[in-house]
Amino acid sequence: MTDLRLATFRRRLDFRTMSQCKRPLKARRGFIILFGTRNVSGHDSAPPVDAQCPNCRQQSTIVGKAYRQWFTLFFIPVFPISGKTRMSECTRCKAVFRVPVEEFGQRVSAGSQAGYQQAIALYNSLRTSPGDSAMLQRLMEMYAAMNEYTEAINAAKHFPEALQNSQQCMTTLGRLHLAMQQPEQAIAVFDAALARNPALGEAHYYKAVSYMTMQPPQLDKAAVSARLARGAGYADADALMMEIDARAKRPG
């Protein structure tokens, strides 16, 4: 082979080698399998329970809930991998309690029964000491905790001597009327308490609240009572005055 032909052959060989090096590599094909677990909840078939929620302290409906742990493929539940766990949920504040709803109801009933027994014992004790204001105060608070506002008001009526001996009992009675949506009766009781002690900030405060709950609300009188509550050093009076001012500025 002559020198000219040899040089030409080498140039072709170098060109082919460079062309092969510049070819892109083929991408490898495949996919990622995403799997895991998640809790899936739903409603329980047990009937709901009407009770006071231990979390928000409001009368609410407690419903049954249940959940299971599921195996997921691409975030989609495929099959359960655990047994059903039952619990209860407050429909008002959404708090969850890790007991079945029927057990929740049994505990509430047991607690209410114990509360009624204590209330009966206090009531019988008041019969022998009808002027004991501290005992009447405890009895009214106990009934109020069970949302038995009518029983609490009746207790005050049955023991007028104990009621008249305590401005605090009068104020509690006014708050009970307020809870029963009886603002006129509440104001009358607060006025009786304030006649004994004009510096009773709690009575001024809830008297203002009573004026606000009337139909229509009497915001001018509420503002006067709120200012008196603030002058007496009641802690929440400033917030109440701001609420009254805000409502007074609303159109209509």
Helices and strands as residue ranges (DSSP letters): H 3-21, E 35-43, E 49-52, E 59-73, E 76-80, E 85-90, E 96-97, H 101-128, H 133-145, H 149-158, H 160-164, H 167-179, H 183-196, H 201-213, H 219-231, H 237-249
